């Protein structure tokens, strides 16, 4: 697994969440200030959890099908998947400890 966030798209999303045990997906957009503020935290989490959880980013403007499928109406939204199934969701600009606490309770 990468130490950088993995960029997922509508075309590779399903395969990504099904072939990795744990995947944290950050749904974001370039124009979103809170999303940009969250980006360094997402990068830190990707580095710290490398080998345990795949941390991915999905641009909702470029990949509307997946965002709509998971009813992402507010960004940033982070969804944690286990074996391809959503198990938790965080909405809004969250502090790092809230993200890591969420990850820890599912491992």
Order of alpha helices (4+ residues) and beta strands (2+ residues): beta-alpha-beta-alpha-beta-alpha-beta-beta-alpha
